[in-house]
Amino acid sequence: MVLLAAASSAALWLLVGLAGGALTWSASTSRYGVVIDAVLPPTLPSSTLAQPAPWDLVQPALVVAMVAALVATGMAVLARRSSWSTSARAPRFCAVWLVVVVAADVTAALWTVGTAVAVPGPNGYVWALRDAVPAMLATGWFGVVWGWLPALWALRDDTGTSTDTAPVTTSRTPGIVAGAVALVLAVVLVAVQPTIDRDARVAAGGTPDGEPTATPTTTPRPAPPAPVATDAEAPGADWCATDDVQLSLSAVDGALGHRAMSVVLLNRSTSACVVDGFPDVAFAAEDGAAVPVPLDHGASYLGGAATPSAVTVAPGGSAVAALAWGAGGTGEAVATFWIAPYAGASRTPLAADTDLAADATVTVSAWATPVTSAG
C-alpha cells in the first residue's frame, strides 16, 4: 500500500507536469492556459524543463522522488496507527488523499526555498514566502484534482471495514526509511538550486556570480605614421628628392648594451644632389600603427655625425646616417622604420628585425659621407 501510493503519486506528478507543459507551450492551445492549469496544474514549470543539461533531467527527477518519499512517509505513519486497519474505507481514502495534497505542498515549499537561496531578491529571504504561496497553491491543487487516484489505487483491494484488529504493520522501518529519504532529498533539492541557477546564467551568456557581463573595451590603435612629416623643412633647390634616391637599412650592430644601424641613401638619378641635416624618421608596429619612440639628434656611443653639414651625393653615390638606441626595451616593438631624406619629403617604410621598443630613445645622427677603409 505504501509503495503503491508513493509510486502512483510520483507518476501522476510527472505525467501531469509534462502534459500541462506541452499544452502550454503549444501555439494552438496556449490561449487556454488558465483552463490547462486548472486541469493539469504546473507541477513541472516550463522553466524547469528549460534548465541547462543535466539539470533539465536531474531537477525534475529530484522533485518527483521528493513527492514519492513524502507520500511514502505519510502513508507509513498512517499504517502504523492502531485504528487504521479497522477504520472504514472512506476515512482511509480521504486520509491518503490528504497525504498527497500535503506532500505536494511541502515539495513546492522546498523548491521555492531552494530558489530563494540561489536568488534572495532585493528583500532577502522574505521573498521566499511570497513566491512559495502561488507555488504551493498550484501543487496543492494538483493534490486536490488528482490525489484521489493514488488514494484509490492504494486502497483498491479494500472492501470496507476490516474485521482484523491487527494493524497493517507493526514495524517502524518503512516510515523511518521513507522519512530519511525525504530528509536527504529535501536537503539536496535546496542545496542544488544555487548550482542550477549559476549554470543557467552561464548558459545564457552571463557570469557565474550573476554580475553583469563586462563588455570588453578595445583601445583604438594609433594610425600609421604620416606619409610626410608635419614639421616640414624648406628644402634647398639641389636637395635630394625621395624619387631620386633609394633608402635602405643596414644590419643591427651592438656593443655593451647599445644598438645601432645605418640609414643608407643611394642617389639613383643622373645628377648630383645634396642632403643636409638629419634624416626624418618615424616608427610603426607590426600592424602598421605608429609607435611614439622619442628621438634625439646627434652622435651616439657607436658613432655618427653630430653636426649637420651639406653632403653632395654624386650619381650612384651614397650618404649615411646612424640610428642608435639602448638594448632591453620593454614597450611596444618597432617593426617598420618610416624614413625620408629630410622632414617634408615622402617617407619610405622599411621593415627591420630589431629589438627597438617604444620606451627606448633613438639617437639620429646627421647625414655624412660613408667612411671607406684604406685598401
N, C-alpha and C positions, 0 to 999 in steps of 0.2 A: 504493500500500500504506500509506504513512504517513498520508495524509489519510483513507483509509477506516477505519483503526484508530482514529484520533483522533475522527472523526465518530461512528462507531458506539459508542465508549466514552461519549462525551458524551450521545448519545441514550439509551443504556441507563441512565446515571446519572440522567437526568431522569425517564424513564418509571418506573423502579423506585422513586424517591423519591416521585413523585406517587401511584403506585398504593399504596405502603405507607402513606403519609399518609392517603389516602382511606379505606382499610380500617381504620386505627387509629381515625380519627375516627368511623366509623360505629358506631352503638349496637349494631347486630346482630353486628358482627364484632370489636369492641374487646376482647372477652373472650379472643380468640385472639392477643393482642399478641405473645406470645413466638414463636409459630409464624410470624406475619406477619413479624417482624423477622428470623427465620432465612431465610425465602424471599425477602423483599423488604427488605433492610437499609435503615435510615433514612438514605439519602444526603441527603435534604432534611428535616430535623427539622420538626415541626409549628410550632415557634416561628419558623422562617424564613418560612413562608407567612403567619404572623400578624403580620409586621412592618408598621408603617405605610407607606402609599404614599409614594414609589415603591419603597421597599426590598423590599417583598414580591415584586417582579419583578426588581429590579436585583441583589439579593444572590444569588438562585438563578442568574441569568444569569452573574454573575461566577464562581460556583463551577463551573458547567457548562463555561464557557470555560477555566477553570483545568485541569480534568480533561483536556479536549481538548488543550491546549497541552503538558501534561506527557506525555501519551501520544505526541503527535507528536514531542516532543523525544527520548523514549526510543526510538521507532521509527527516527528519523533516525540516532541513534547506532548502533543495531543494523545498519541498512542499510549503514553505512559500513565495517563490518568486512569484511575481505577474504574471510573464510570464510563470510560469511552466505549468499551465493547458492549455495555448494557444499555447505552443510550439509543434513542430512536434514530432512524436513518436520517430524518430531516434535519435535526440539530447537528449531526455529524457532517452532513452535506454542507450546511451553512458555515460550520467551523472551518472546513477545508477551504471553502470559497474565500473566507475572510483571511486565511493564511496567505493565499495567493495575492490578495489585494495588498496586505501589509508587506509581503516580500517585494512586490513591485515598487511600492513607495520607498522602502528602505534602499533598494538598488538605485533608484533615481536620486535619492538624497546623497548617497555615496559618490555617485557620478558627478553631481554638482559640486560637492566638496572638493573633489579632485580638480575640477576645472578652476575653482576659486583659488586653490593652492598655486596653480600654474599662472593664473591671471587674476590677481587680487582686485583689480579695478581701483578707481580713484578713491573710493571709500573703504578700502581694505576688505577684510573678510566679511564685513557686514553684508556685502552684496551677495554672499553665498546663499543666505536665507532668501533674498529677493529672487534669485534665479532658481532656487530649489522649489519654490511654491508651484510655478507652472509645470516644471518637470514632474513633480510628484502628482499633480492633478492629472497630467496626461497618462502616466503609468498606472496611477490608481484607477483611472477609467478603464485601462486595459484589464485590470483585475475584476472590475465590475462587469465589463462586457463579456470577457472570455474566461474568467476564473471559475465559472461553474463547470466548464468542461473538465479540467483536471479533477475537480471535486467529484464529478460524475464518474470519471474513469477510475479514480482511486477507490470508490465505493461500489463499483459495478457488480461485485459479487454479493453485496449485502442484500438481504431480502426483507430487512426490517429490524425490529428489536431482537437482539440476540439473547438466548437463554443461558449462554455461557457467561458466568460471572467472573471468569478469569480475564485479566487484561490481555490485550493482544500480545504484549511483550513486557517482560519484567526486566529486561536488560537496558542499561543506560548507554550502552556502546553506540547504537545508531545516532542518538541525539548528540553525544559528545563528539563523535566523528564529524557529523554534519555541521555542528557549531564551530568546530575547529577549522574545518574547510571554509566556512563562511567568513570566519575572522581573518584567515590568511588572504582570502580573495578580496575582502574589504580593504585590507592594508595595501595589497598590490594595486587594486583599482584606483585608489587615491594616489599612491606613490608614482605610478607610471604616467599620470596625466601631465606633469610638467615636461617629461621627456617627449611625450606625444606633441605637446604644444610647441616645444622647441623645434622638433623635426618638421612640423607643419610650417613654421616660419621660414626655416631654411629652404624647404621645398618650394615655397612661394617667392624665393629670392631675397628674403630678409636675412637678418643676422641672428645667431643663436640666442643672444641675450635680449632680443626684442628691440634693441636700439635701432633707429633709422639707419639704413644702409648709407654709408658715406659715399657721396658722389665724388669720384676721383677728379681732381683738378689737374689739368695739364698746363704747365707754364709754356707759353708760346716761345718757340725757338727764334733766336735773332735771325734777321735776314742775312743773306750773303754779303760779303764786303761790296762796297760800291765800285762799279767798274772804273770810276775816276775819282780820285781823292777830292774831298770838298775844300781842302785848304790848298788850292792850286797855285803854283808859281807862274810867273810870267816868263815863258821860255825865250831864250835868245834866238836870233834868226838862224843860227847854224847848229842849234841843238839837235841831238838825235831824236827822231820821232819813233814811236813804237813800231810803225810799219817798216822802218828802215833797219831795225835791229832784231836779233834773236836773243832771248833771255833764257838762262839755264841755271841750275843749282849744282854745286859740286857735292861730293860725298861729305859726310859729317866727320870732323876731326875732333879729338878730345884729349884733355890733359888736366890732371889734378882737379876733377870735378867741373871742368869748363867744357863747353861745346862750341864749335864754330863751323861755319860753312861759307863758301864763296858764292856770290851772285856774279855770274859771268855775262857780259853784254858783248855780243858779236855784231859788228857792222856788216849787214848784208847788202848795203847799197853800193853804188858805183862812185860815190863821192864821200869825202871825209865829213864827219860830224863831231859835235862836241857834247860831252857830258860834264856837268858841273854841279857840285853839291853832293847830296845824298840820294840814294835810290828811294823811291816810295814803296813802302812795304805794309801789307795788311795780312791777316791770318784768318783761316777758316777751319772748322771741324770736319770730320769725315762726311757729315750730312750736308755740308755746304754752309752751315750757319757761321756767322762771324764770331771769332774768338778775340776778345779785347786784351791783347798782350801789350803791356807797357813798352815803350820804345825810348831808347837814349841814342844820341848821336855822338860819335867819336871813336877813338881807338879802344880796343879791348885787350885783355890779358893775352890773347892769341894773335894780336896784331891788327892791321888795318890802318888806313889813313885817318888821322884825327881831324885834320884841317882840310876843308874842301878847296879844290883848285880845278881850273878848267883842264880837261883831258881831251885831246884831239884823237879821235879814233879813225884810223885810215880804213879804206875799204878792205874787208876781210880781217881787220884788226879787232882787238877786244879791249875792254876795260873791266875791272873787278872791284867789288866792294865786299866787305866781310859782315856776316851776321853772327853774333856771339851771345851765349846765354849760359846760365848755370844749370848743371845737371840736377836731377832729383825733383823736378816739378811734380805737383800732385793735382793741379787743376785740370780743366778740360784739355784734352790732347789736340795739338795742331796737326792737321793732315795736309793742308794746302797753303802755300805762300802765294799771295797776290802781289806781283811786283811790277813797277813801272820805272822807266829811267829817271823820272822826276815827278813830283806831285803835280797832277794836272794832265799827265799823259795816260793813255789807256793802260790798265793793269792787265798783266798776263798771269793766269792761275798756273802754278807749278806744284805738282804733288811731290812730297818728300817724306821719307821714312826717318823720323827723328823722335827724340824724347822731349821735344819742346812742349810745354804746357802753359796754361793761361796765367799761372802765378809766377812765371819767370819774366825777367826783364831782358829784352833783346837789345843789344848794342849794335847800331848800324853805323859802319864806317863810311867815309866819303869815297867816291869813285877815284880809282887810281889806275895807273898803267901796270899791267901784270909784271911781276918780278921774274926775270928769266935767269936760270942758273948758268954760270960760266961753263962753257964746254970747250 
